[in-house]
Amino acid sequence: MSELRYDGRVAVVTGAGHGLGRQHALELAARGAKVVVNDLGGDRSGAGASAGPAQEVVDEIKKNGGEAVANPDNVATPEGAQAIVQGALDAFGKVDIVINNAGILRDKSFKNMSPEEFDSVIAVHLRGSFLVSSAAWPHLRENGYGRIVNTSSPAGLFGNFGQANYSTAKMGLVGFTKTLAQEGAKYDIKANAIAPVAWTRMTEDLLPADFSEKLGVDQVTPLVAYLVHEGVEDSGEVYTVGGGRIAKIIVAEGPGYGQKTTLSAEDVRDNWAAINSAEPMTVFKNVGEQMGPLIQLLSS
């Protein structure tokens, strides 16, 4: 089968100075894309700033014969997000692909987490993904083409001790992704999310040291590369990926229990098993579909 190529495509990759983002940028550039390598250059808590990490990735891309420009702007500010996208327009004339990968960690147990520690993580992961996507959106719509990948996490989908801020941001990206998929459909804008498991500076304290090679970032990027290709038709989906395994994460609803008369607390108690039944599950594509069973019940 033919090789997946991105010749003529322009990609913006945030948080691309290290880890997953760096690997995404290198892979797309090797396959013909022109890449804006964004990284604020701070540590994993978000402190500090340096243009060095992004420029090092650009230098590596150019050494390998690719095209790229570095950008050190902050995804968490409207001005920074606009500057990232403008960098793509100034250097390459357009933007086709947005990979929202930038993130920080400020882990604390919930009882010890300050509002600032909560807000700062939301600002980079969730608000940053919104701001960069928002800056690119008018150009994607005008061109009638776009591919967006948002970086969620198993912590967002399933929760994780000490990460109330991070898990909130990452689950928020699921709803964000599904909405972008619906609003972008008629403009051939596909939006999907990944929930990666990989050994990076963000996860080195969370994963066993002997898993560093088994959970390499190179095991995640192939999924991202496919999701931003022009041939992909899927949109609004979430995939977990890591260590050579990829699986679709499904938001689904069980059959439930319902009656047309007003429910009481006792009705809930007496039908708790039916309410919690997971079979058969239904996967809805949008909130209108999800409302269908309730509308049918009320109309019968």
Buried (B, 14 or more C-beta within 10 A) or exposed (E): EEEBEBEEBBBBBBBBBBBBBBBBBBBBBBBBBBBBBBBBBBEBEBEEBBBEBBBBBBEBBEEEEBBBBBBBBBBBBEEBBBBBBBBBBEBBEBBBBBBBBBBBBBBBEEEEBEEEBBEBBBBBBBBBBBBBBEBBBEBBBEBEBBBBBBBBBBBBBEEBEBBBBBBBBBBBBBEBBBBBBBEBEEBBBBBBBBBBBBBBEBBEEBBEEEBBEEBBBEBBBBBBBBBBBBEBEEBBBBBBBBBEEBEEBEBEBBBBBBEEEEEEEEBEEEBEEEBEBEEEEEEBEEEEEBEEBEEEEEEE
